[in-house]
Amino acid sequence: MDKEFQQKLAKILERNDWHLGIGDVENATGISQTKLRYWERKGYISSLQGKGQNRKFTYSTLMKVYQMKLYLDQGYTLAVAAEKAASKNHIVNLLKRVIFDRYEGTETIDGQMAINLGSPVDDPEHLIFAFVTEDGTDLKIFPTSILKD
């Protein structure tokens, strides 16, 4: 992936300006519109007011509502569920940043698809690759010459 496209894609995802109606959030999470409005009044979530005063929620808020529901189902209070969900959201944002900062493309190595995560900062002669398997993700380091073969 060329760097310019990578940067543009990262900005699009960072802006997170996809909007969903309150009914969409209800359908996706199982949380009623009444509860969503209550959570918003309490400051746990937020929305934008669209045309006709319809609430519009970002994808990030959808994920927060989903996380809150999981914590509530585990017996946490609403306040604690919101706090934990906000913390998870921060981790997700860090992971997105890592992916977009490090992604250099994909390669086929020994018949397996590998994600090129670039060189370690102090070792430009090697590349880090992530191999996703059914059992998880493995990281392996190869000499940069692997791309020339």
Secondary structure, DSSP 8 states (H G I E B T S, - for coil): --HHHHHHHHHHHHHT--EEEHHHHHHHH---HHHHHHHHHTTSS--EE-GGG-EEEEHHHHHHHHHHHHHHHTT--HHHHHHHHHHHHHHHHHHHHHHHHH--EEEEETTEEEEE----TT-TTEEEEEEEETTEEEEEEEEGGGGT-
